[in-house]
Amino acid sequence: MTDRNNCLALDASDPLAALRDQFDLPDGVIYLDGNSLGARPKAALTRAQQVIAQEWGSDLIRSWNTAGWFDLPSRLGNRLAALIGAEADEVVVTDSTSINLFKALAAALQMQAANPATSARRVIVTERSNFPTDIYMAQGLTTWLDRGYTVKLVDRPEQLPAAIDAQTAVVMLTHVNYRTGYQLDMAALTAHIHAQGALAVWDLAHSAGAVPVDLNRAQADLAVGCTYKYLNGGPGAPAFIWIAKRHQAKFRHPLSGWWGHAAPFAMHSEFQPTAGARRALCGTQPIVSLALVECGLDVFAQTTMDQVRAKSLALTDLFIALVERRCGHHPLGLVTPREHARRGSQVSFTHPHGYAVMQALIARGVIGDYREPEIMRFGFTPLYTSYVDVWDAVEVLLQILDKQDYDLNAERDAVT
Ligand SMILES: *Cc1c(COP(=O)(O)O)cnc(C)c1O
């Protein structure tokens, strides 16, 4: 049976162990919330200093050219491409996930409307358990379009295939569910979506930097995702959007600002989209936070997603096994799939007092988070989480549960 010494031994032979030193983590904290806000790469502080003091402070407006500010969305997109199975000029880092989803959905609906074989289709299919902003953005778009589009919410992943039919224009799915950690089969679902004549828009918010993704091999159509979660880009860091090469010439979205223009500085009065993924850009980018995204990508460049995945599965397997073995006398319910192929890089357990227990964990330095209903969520980020962290986190959980050392009247924070 695994004990703390076995965990120390696993750390000693962990090929990713050295990468932890590239992150700044406070003493006394076991950080299991990198699925919500990734930890800070140490390099981000010097990079921020450089962008603010030198590039902005000294070089001023010249930095759009001399510091490569103007190209930054594409340059970062090309580096991120390696983590999600994309090619050069298919990804840009820009705007938020919500906004990129709006652009992707609008473009996908328009591609379908322009095709006589699919122009009558009026349904967007997604999951009821999808992250709410994804559903809200789809509802906002369809309501605003006012052309009879509807959003169909499917209750369970197994029901998705049957819910996709000849009425379906677009299927918008989040690859790894934010609450349960359930990972959909991207290749199989995309093939089914295409067989039904629909387009597949994938949200990689909990996948990029967390699990191997191969968008082109899956023949996905469009994708979006987050950089502030597993990619450690910083709070509110710009998101990304991916446009498969074969769709780029047809990709049009309603937020057609000057940064997506073929000749932004020609100041023409007609919009003419530029080539490649840059046509997904809207306006001037937040350069300070955009620049910091590179620091997280620099760490990923020192490993491979296969190595990250191997450790992620080992960490999540270990956590599940230890919680079940040591805390099994408490009313905890595993929500995350045991099957590796269906699991992301987080583990969720329900507990009737989940919110209070999570607050007690956080107070003792084990930082996870809580999601309605009753779900305690633990994210495992292989770049900076060790095996002994897993052991120690379960030890703290056990103490809290055994002593019922949590406050049932804990005030709810605005952000949980
Ligand atoms: C985290 C997350 C988002 C976040 O969207 P923002 O626009 O950055 O607030 C969107 N979708 C999913 C599936 C997420 O997990």
The ligand as an SDF file (V2000), in Angstrom:
LIG
                    3D

 15 15  0  0  0  0  0  0  0  0999 V2000
  -13.0210   28.7160  -17.8130 C   0  0  0  0  0  0  0  0  0  0  0  0
  -13.9730   28.5330  -18.9520 C   0  0  0  0  0  0  0  0  0  0  0  0
  -14.4190   29.6260  -19.6940 C   0  0  0  0  0  0  0  0  0  0  0  0
  -14.0010   31.0070  -19.2890 C   0  0  0  0  0  0  0  0  0  0  0  0
  -14.4530   31.9820  -20.1690 O   0  0  0  0  0  0  0  0  0  0  0  0
  -13.9710   33.4810  -19.9530 P   0  0  0  0  0  0  0  0  0  0  0  0
  -14.4630   34.1830  -21.1320 O   0  0  0  0  0  0  0  0  0  0  0  0
  -12.4780   33.4590  -19.8080 O   0  0  0  0  0  0  0  0  0  0  0  0
  -14.5730   33.9740  -18.6780 O   0  0  0  0  0  0  0  0  0  0  0  0
  -15.2620   29.3870  -20.7590 C   0  0  0  0  0  0  0  0  0  0  0  0
  -15.6430   28.1360  -21.0900 N   0  0  0  0  0  0  0  0  0  0  0  0
  -15.2320   27.0670  -20.3820 C   0  0  0  0  0  0  0  0  0  0  0  0
  -15.6720   25.7040  -20.7870 C   0  0  0  0  0  0  0  0  0  0  0  0
  -14.3990   27.2360  -19.2920 C   0  0  0  0  0  0  0  0  0  0  0  0
  -13.9980   26.1820  -18.5870 O   0  0  0  0  0  0  0  0  0  0  0  0
  1  2  1  0
  2  3  1  0
  2 14  2  0
  3  4  1  0
  3 10  2  0
  4  5  1  0
  5  6  1  0
  6  7  2  0
  6  8  1  0
  6  9  1  0
 10 11  1  0
 11 12  2  0
 12 13  1  0
 12 14  1  0
 14 15  1  0
M  END
$$$$
